[in-house]
Amino acid sequence: MTIDASENPDQDTTAQDTDPHANDAAPYGGGDPYADYRAATGVPFTALVDLADRRLGAGVIAANDEFFAERENLLTRGPAVFDPERFGHKGKVMDGWETRRRRGADAAHPFPAPGEHDWAIIRLGAPGVIRGIVVDTAHFRGNYPQRVSVQATAAEGSPGPEDLLADDVKWEEILPPTPVRGHAANAFEITGDRRWTHLRLCQHPDGGIARLRVHGEVVPDPAWIAALGTIDLISILNGGTYEDASDRFYSSPAQIILPGTSRKMDDGWENRRRRVRGTNDWVRFRLPAQGAVRAVEIDTAYLKGNAAGWIALHGRDGESGDWSEILPRTRLQPDTVHRFVLDEEAVVTHVRLDAFPDGGVARMRLHGALTEAGAAGLARRHRETTA
């Protein structure tokens, strides 16, 4: 697989080879700790689902070292927090994964050997094709790794660390050892169409990483989908995909199809207040394959004064064509689960949820089953990504 690190225009790998501190950030000087943070801009793959989202069931299941800061922090939602006054018994308390300083074999060889490095194993919440990775070193200004690399594997079932570390497990390097910047979001585009279940994030030779994001496309197991029968056809876990929306002002419309229930107001989709009469907000999704929708749930949990006033749901079968009505314009209640049983199945590949005139929706579920053609298409995609 090839990697495009051009999303880090300030990263000078040649300079780092001659100056190991070329990518350091300035020491914290007080005030807003994010004032000099180097964000990743113009990175299209970050619009895709984070396959390592804890809300999908992801976890950091092992690490060789987490002396200063716990490995689990890698997948914490939201930006890393920095408190300059907070110290513990082991040193500065950091919101990330930080290992101790590696040492060489003896006084004559104080530096670690070239191949030595630290690692953490991440279970993806939803197996899929990885399109990009963000290694965020926020607040690690002089103690970030000199380089990072990422390996991936596809493992069946629910393997533990000892299973994944066995000699017969094949790990493929999807990001070779690559320099990163301190106190920055380091974005790397990943090419290839393999379906992965686990990653091994390596720090060369040691250091700290605040957050890890793994963006891509979910590829569910068709055998599992077939065994369940009736499923949520739009769930991220089952391969549902957010495509576009009229407004993303307060929170991402992609959260509407997350598993579980919303836990707070911004854990769904909320748009800004619409002021143009005769218009409305909308969000469009793609099912994993053609499906027959039998029932719909619309949840406005925690949206009490800002829920959508009315909604309507339309669907279409194919990438283009006319939209047909699934649910007519229907009044919503705040902080309520609404359930609708359809008079007849709606066979669709795409749906559009309209909110009138604006307002939030926490979750949407489309209960049904894949059609025969849809099941065959999903099975084909699974074979293509696991070959």
Secondary structure, DSSP 4 states (H G I P E B T S, - for coil): --EE-TT-TT--HHHHHH-TTTTPPPPP-SS-TTTT-B---S-GGGGSEETT-GGGT-EEEEES--SSB-GGGGG-SSPPP--TT-EETTEE--SSEEPPPP--SBTTB-SPPTT--EEEEEEEEEEEEEEEEEEE-TT-SSSS-SEEEEEEE---S---HHHHTSTT---EEEEEEEE--TTBEEEEEE----EEEEEEEEEES--EE-EEEEEEEE---HHHHHHH-SEETT-GGGT-EEEEES--SSS-GGGGG-SS---STTSSB-PPPP-STT--EEEEEEEEEEEEEEEEEEE-TT-SSSB-SEEEEEEESSSSS--EEEEEEEE--TT-EEEEEEEEEEEEEEEEEEEES--BB-EEEEEEEE-HHHHHHHHHHHHHHH-
